[in-house]
Amino acid sequence: MSYPVPPAPMAPPPKKKVKPLWIVLAALGGVVVLCLFGSVLVAAVGGDDGPKAAAPSDATTQAAADAPDTTEPETTEPDSPSPSPAPKKTKPAGPAGTFGDGQWLVGRDIKAGTYRTAGPEDNGVGLCYWERAKNASGELDAIIANGDPTGPANLTVNDGEYVKSTGCQTWHLAG
């Protein structure tokens, strides 16, 4: 005797991929931040001056032109202050006479000459390193001279050289 074979069970329908709520909220927050930044930027630049006044009609303009001038002539009193002159444009600051940590181009960023430092930061406990280089490549063959003083030190630099300092107290132009 043969028994009827029951049909194979159906596979459940595939689940829809639902993005986690935090991803949706993060994206929405990003949009809000961008909108706020945009409105702040527009306000800072002065993009919205408010409602514009309507231009006067031709009849209003003509009536104003035909009206008699009733304003009194402007007088200046001898003791009234004169308008202040326009501010003079200042030259951009030249190369500095001091420098700290970082890399500097002599002649553009700092002045050429002899600099002096009191030594390592942190009251002489840390490591002070200086380097003079032909270029800013960071390659070993670009180094002209370097040092790691443990106390006060002098460093003479020339126009066109790159100077790097790390962990030293401020270098001051000595002469």
Helices and strands as residue ranges (DSSP letters): H 21-45, H 58-66, E 98-99, E 102-105, E 113-117, H 121-124, E 129-133, G 140-142, E 143-147, E 153-157, E 162-166, E 171-173
